[in-house]
Amino acid sequence: MPFKKYKKSDDYSYCLGLTLTFELMLRKKEKAVRIYVHSSINKNDAFNKLLALCEENGTEVIYSDKPFRILSDKENVFVIGVFQKFDEAIKIEKDANHLVLVNPSNAGNIGTILRTALGFGYKNIAIIRPGVDIYDPKAVRASMGAIFSLNIEYFDSFSDYQAFVGEREMYPFMLQAKIQMKECKPEGRFSLIFGNEATGLPEEFINIGVPVIIPITGDIDSLNLPIAAGIAMYHCCDL
């Protein structure tokens, strides 16, 4: 497998950094292809633990600086993990609570949301196409490895998602809603639904489930997507 800049059409992606690669080897070691190590690596306990995991899993470790000049634009990256995509292994659980993202477009944002979702116990994420590529190395890096512990499934449309989950509580978060988040108290299995970073949810979502708004001061027009999703997930979680 040659090393080259990531493309969405590739069947593999990259973990840029020791911590991310360690998470790969802990959570999805069966998908690890090989590990590249830079000559400037600090061979500390964390690195030695990573090597032990690679040896245990039979994962190839290659010491070479060349991949770093091609694959990473960060000077502080000294380990790169190459892994196969695992779409077939991460279908969402029908009976779990879901976070639904409609047409998200920013790799950094999606990574941050995935990490927050894992922290609040939301392990099933539905993405409605068109949507950002979760395997973009920027998304993987922003997730801090959370991507390896989540079930994430793409749906061609929101109606396809509805057909899959059937009847459940649904809460679209949108500025046009009349019900404030403090009044949102899920009682059964539910879906928290968020739109695109720039445009939010389409107007037709006002007729789906119980539309909710997160109240803010008049000093700003809206919250950014990762913060809004994080507030909603915390409010509705069981922690």
Secondary structure, DSSP 8 states (H G I E B T S, - for coil): -------TTSSEEEEESHHHHHHHHHH-GGGEEEEEE-TT----HHHHHHHHHHHHHT-EEEE-SHHHHHH---TT--EEEEEE--GGG----TTS-EEEEES---HHHHHHHHHHHHHTT--EEEEESS---TTSHHHHHHTTTGGGG-EEEEESSHHHHHHHH-S-EEEEB-TT--EEGGG----SSEEEEE-BTTTBS-GGGGGSS--EE----TTSS---HHHHHHHHHHHHS--
